[in-house]
Amino acid sequence: MRISRVLLVLLALAFCAYSVVSQWDETTRAFGEMSWPTLAGSLAAGLAGLFAWMLGWRTFLTGLGSALPLRAAFRISAISQLGKYVPGKVWALVTQIEMAREHKVPAERSFGSTLLAVATSTACGLAVAAVTLPLTSAAARDRYWWLFPLAPVMLAALHPRIVTWCLDTLLKLVRRPTLEHPVSLGVTLVAIAWTVLGWVLFGVHTWLLCMAVGGDGAGLPFLATGAYALAFVAGFLVFIAPGGIGAREAALTVVLTPVLPAGAPVVVAIASRVLLTAADLLSAGAALLLGRGAGPAAAGQAAAGQAAERSGPDEDAAVDGGNEPAPKELVRGTQPTKERP
């Protein structure tokens, strides 16, 4: 699996490089029209948005019964997300499941938490677009109106009872055990809050780029946030395109064209693509560096492994049961009592 992971990362890097090189002239022209402080601020907002989404996924995983340390969750999420640049939508999911196995997370929990995170980001993205765009963008209202009614339906589908039934059905179809810990409403609401915060940060990312090319107006922050949310969902729906390349830029250009100077929407779309690609690469690089040393998570796992070797078979089985601690004895060293006649 380590060799496969390295090959996947190299393949993702190749696709990232191709997406940048194929638009090199447009990219240099776009960056030439913007100041470096603006680009740095937009990149920082993108990095913060990715981190907020990671926290949403970690919240779902914790709710399903596998609480990961922040460092481990960040490493798994950042590296596995490179899989989205490989054609198809399954590579990030497969990588995330396999990396989580190293932390004794059962595959069904990784599968469930990732599907929940994707569904939540899509539903919240549609909701953000449905709230911000109909009143600020006639172009989005005319061309993508059919997406907006899906927002309340997808949000309602995040109810724990519906989610539990859907996940258990999918797990049964692939012959995996059903979930031991259904997601609660509180966990769902916390994950939604992290996801919405991520959308706000991505809106700041897009708004800074729009401001840099001459955009203005009190409604521009709302329009920029809704434009990126709609573009992301459109890119996600195109299954073959790696990372939604093409579809995302097209949707972003359509929504921003009426409010930006001529040619500026294309500049914003290209700059956003390059900066968010750089954000993914920086996050993955930081995650790889974090994984080189034996951090607190690795040390804790090593201690758990040593304790399992010294313990009996009952405790051993408990340690291997999905990163849940073995139950401790309440009283030790007592003598058995005799029953009274």
Beta strands, then each sheet from edge to edge (+ up, - down):
end
